Amino acid sequence: MSKVLITLLVISIVANMVGLYILYKYYRSGRVIDDLIDSLESMTEILERKCSTRMVFIHHSVGHGILQQGGLRDSLYEMGIFVKGATYGDNIGNKTDIKHWAPKFRDNMELIISFKTHPDKYYDDGTVNDIIMFKSCFPNSDIIEDGSEPGIPGGEIRSLANYRAAFTALKEEFVRHKDRLFIYMTAPPLVPEATTMEAAARARRFNRWLTEEFVPAYYKEDTGLDNFIVFNLFEVLADEDGFLREGYRLGRPGDSHPNEKANKIVAREFMEFFRPVWAAWQENRGISISYQ
């Protein structure tokens, strides 16, 4: 059993004991819920203090499955990285379509950097998040047309041109905050009944453009910085037609959420991808590196 699992088990046992004590002591006073929340927050802070690095992950349901069911949160914790998920109900977590990222990062970066925990709590002591990971939901993989270049960053139509324009606009924010490591986890694929082969093929083209053209150009030609990377979640989960693989589906008609098997595979693939990136980032922080 890993150290992190043992730690979490001990904390769970202690939390239950504290909860029973509070329930016994304050049941008649109406303070039970507040005291339980305070106890859990205190234990979360104990875990966080054991980590040297903080990551905020802006995501919705698929991201939650990868963190929890897939075990990504535990794997990152073992590396000394404490992950906080910003999601529905958080100022920075409510809108995650591709068209939302540029204005979100432009207008809310201080909140993103200082995000502490859900729901909507922020550091007020100068503590910051070193890594900013963000992911759009699977409906963003239903790209309905190619569109016309150069596209519109905040365009309502899900088109290749608009998506490319959105990331071109994001580039300015990555450069402005070159001391943060930004990770984009691409939107996952959809089940066949939720999209078309043409739309799925466009999603594959867009994600390959990100990894094979946009990121290398960002490193080599545009900025010389190494603070933006892309994890191609779409490619990990998609079959040859660009749909969510049959073995990764929940089995509910029209539901594109990956199942537990998929979440565990994604977590493993992400760690294989991330470990060398993180090692290079720590070694070369503040120094541009060649993109390979």
N, C-alpha and C positions, 0 to 999 in steps of 0.2 A: 504494500500500500504506500502511495506517495506521501511525502511530507505535507503537501497541501491538503490532501484528502483527510489525513489524520488531524490536521489543524482545524479543518472545517467540521469534522466529526466532534472534536472536543468542544468547539464553539457552539455547535448545535445542542450538545448535552447541557452545557452551561446555560445556554439561552433558555432551554426548557426548564431548568431548575430555577433560574431567575424569574421566568414567567409564572411558574407555580407560586413562588414566594410573593410576587407582586399581587397575583390574584388573591392569595390568602390575606395579605395585609391590607389591600386597598379596595377590595371588592365593594364594600359599602360606600366608598367615597367617590366613586365614579372616575377614578384616575387610572383604571386598568389599562386602557388602550394607550394613553399618553406614555405611561411608564414602560410598557412593552416596546413601543416605538423607540423611546430613548435608549433602552437596553440594547436593542438590535443595532441602532446607529452607533453606539459606543463600541460594540464588537466589530462592526464594519471598519471603524476608524483604527482599531487595533490591527486588523488585517492590513489596512492600507499603509500603516506606518512601517510595516515590514518590507515594503516595496520601495525601490529607488526611482521608479518611473511610473507615470500615470498616463492612461489612454482614455479618451472619450470616444465612444462608438455610437454614431448617430444612425439609427436603424429602426425597423419596425418588427413584425412578427418573425420573419425569416432570420433576421439577425439574432433575435432572442433564442431561437432554436439552435443556432450554431454555437452561441455562447454557452447555453445551459445544457441542452441535450447532447450537443456535439462535444462538449468539454473544452471549448476554446478558452473560456475564462480561466479554468484551472491550469491549462498549459501555459498561458501567458503569465499567470501568477508565479508559476515555478521559475520563470525567467526574471522575476522581480518586477513585473509590469502589472499594475492594478488597473482593471478595466471598469469603467462606469458606462452604462448604457443610457443614452438620451433617446427618448421615444415619445409615443403619444402622451400628451399631458405636460410635456416639457416645452418651454418657449422655443428651444432650438431643435426640438425633435418632431414637431407636428407635420411639417411639409418636407417630403424627401424625394419628390420627383426631380428628374434631371434639370428641369427648368428652374427649380428652386435653389440650386446650390450656389450659383453666383451671387444673387441678392442676399441669401442667408449668410454666406461667408463675408460679404462686404459690410453688411449692416449689424451682424451679431457676433463678430469674431471674439470680442472680449468676453462675451457670455460663454462661447464655446471653449475658450481657453480656460475659463475659471469654473466650468461646470463640475459640481461635486457629486451629486447623486440625484436619482429620481425620487420624488417628483419635484423638479424645478428648484433645486438647491445649488448654491454657488459658493465657492471659496471667498472669504473676505479677509484672508491673512496673507495674500501674496502667493499662495500655492497655485500652480498651473498644471495644465495637461501638456505633456511633452509630445504625445502622438494623437493625431486627429484622424480617425477612420470613419468613413461615411459610405452608405449604401442606399441605392434606390430600390423600391419594391418591384416585384416581378411584373406588374402591369406595364412598366417602362420598357419591357422587352417586346411589347407588341408595337413595333415601329411600322406605321401604316403606309409610309411613302418615303421616297428618296428626298424629296424637297428640292429647293433651289439654293445653291450656294450664293452668298456665304452663310445663309441661315440667320435665324433670330434667336439669341440666347434664351430669352424668356418666352419663346413661341409656344402657343397652345397646341399646335399640331405635333404629334410624335413622328418626327422625320429625322433622317440621317443628318441632313443639313443643320437642323435646329440643335440636335444633340452635339454635333461637332462645334457649333458656335457657342454652346453653353460651356464646354470645356475650354475653349479658347478664351472665353471671358474669365474663367476660373484661374487661369494662369497668373493673372495679375495678383490675385490673393495669395497664391502659393509663394510668389516672389516677395510680397510684402512681409510675409511671416516665414522667412527662410530658416529660422531657428526651430521650427516645428516640422515634424515628419508627417506628411499627409498620405493617407492610404485610401484609395478608392476601391471598394469591393463592388464589382459590377453587378447589375441586376440579374437575378437568376432567370432561367428559362421558364416558359409556361407549358402547361399540358396542352395537347393538340386541340381540344375543344375550346380553348381560351384564346387562340390566335390562329394564324395561317402560316403555311410554309414560307410564303414570301416575307411576311413580317419577321418570322423567326430567323430567316436568312439575313435580313437586314440587321437584326440584333447581333448576330455573329460577326457580320462585317464591321459594325460599330465597335464592338469590344476588341476585335483584332486591330482595328485602326488605333484604338487607345494604346494597346500594349506594344504594337509593332511600329507605329509611326509617331503618335503624339508624345509618348514618354521619351523615346530616344531623341526626338527633336527638342523637347524641353531641356534635356540634359546637355546635349551637344551643341545645339544651334541657338536656342532662344535665351537660356539663362545661365548655363554652366553650373546649375545647382543640382543637388541630389536629394531634394526633400519631397519628392512626389513619386509614388509608385502605384501600380495597379495590380490587384489580385483578380484574375479572371474567373470569378465564380461561375459565370455562365458556361464557360468551357468545361469546367469540372463536372457540371451537372447535366449538360445537354447531350442528346444523342446525335446521330449523323444528320438528322433533319432539323436540328435546332430546338427540339422539344425537350421537356424534362424527361429524363430516362425513365422507362417504365418501372424499373426496380427501385427508383427513388421517389415514387409517388405514394400519396396517402391512400389512394383508392377511392376517394370521394369525387364524384363527377364535377369537373370544372375547378377543382381545388389544386392550385399550383404550389402549395407549401411543400417543401421537401420533407421526407420522412426521417425517422431517427437514423437509419443507415446512412442516408445522404448527409445529414448533419455531422455525423462522426467522420465521414470521409472528407468533408469540407474542412473540418477543424484540423485534421491531420495534414491535408494538402497545404492549408494556409501556413501551418507551422514550418513545414519543409521550405516553403517559399520565403517566409519571414525571417527565419533565423539568420541566414547569411546577409540579408538586407540590414537587419538590426546590428549585426556585428560590424558591417561596413560603415553604417551611420555613426555608431559610437566612435569608431576609429578615425573617421574623416569629418566629424561634425565641424561645419564651418569651412570645409575644404571641398571643392568640387571634385567629383570622381568621374571616370569614364563609364558610360553605360555599355554593358555587355549584352 
